[in-house]
Amino acid sequence: MIWIANLLVALVAALHVYFLILEMFLWTKPLGLKTFRQSLEKATDSAVLAANQGLYNGFLAAGLVWGLLQSAPSFAFQLKIFFLLCVTVAGIFGAVTVSRRILYVQALPAAIALILLYLA
């Protein structure tokens, strides 16, 4: 069961690396504009904020990878729980303040990973 939980943690980390790329490098490109449903003008005006947000997503991904690579099982568990909770809270906040889609794309996978970690 732990390998399934860790696989989901890795998926959440990979999603956040993808969010980093979208927000830091593709924000004003066609994929970024389509993904975030905004005009080029609005994206250009908010590009610095998006890059900052992308950097934070990178930190979340790094924390999850740290938890996956940590050799001390109890510390690894704590790291994964902490960063998954951060992702879940950020996803819920994003769903309330920006778009309900964030709940399904960000918070739900992290919440499922949390449940699987507890069960493992």
Residue pairs with C-beta under 8 A, 6 or more apart in sequence:
1 116
1 119
1 120
2 120
4 116
4 120
5 113
5 116
5 117
5 119
5 120
6 68
8 109
8 112
8 113
8 116
9 64
9 67
9 68
9 80
9 84
9 113
9 117
10 64
10 65
10 68
11 109
11 113
12 64
12 84
12 87
12 109
12 110
12 113
13 60
13 61
13 64
13 65
13 68
14 61
15 105
15 106
15 109
16 57
16 58
16 60
16 61
16 64
16 87
17 57
17 58
17 61
19 54
19 57
19 106
20 54
20 55
20 57
20 58
20 61
21 54
22 31
22 32
22 35
22 36
22 54
23 32
23 50
23 51
23 53
23 54
23 57
24 50
24 51
24 54
24 55
24 58
25 54
26 32
26 35
27 36
27 43
27 46
27 47
27 50
27 51
27 54
28 40
28 43
28 44
28 47
32 43
33 39
33 40
33 43
36 43
38 46
43 50
60 83
60 86
60 87
60 90
63 79
63 82
63 83
63 86
64 79
64 80
64 83
64 84
64 87
66 79
66 83
67 76
67 77
67 78
67 79
67 80
67 83
68 76
68 80
70 76
70 79
77 117
80 113
80 117
81 114
81 117
84 110
84 111
84 113
84 114
84 117
85 110
85 114
87 106
87 107
87 110
88 107
88 110
88 111
88 114
90 106
90 107
91 102
91 103
91 105
91 106
91 107
91 108
91 110
92 103
92 107
94 102
94 103
94 106
94 107
95 101
95 102
95 103
95 107
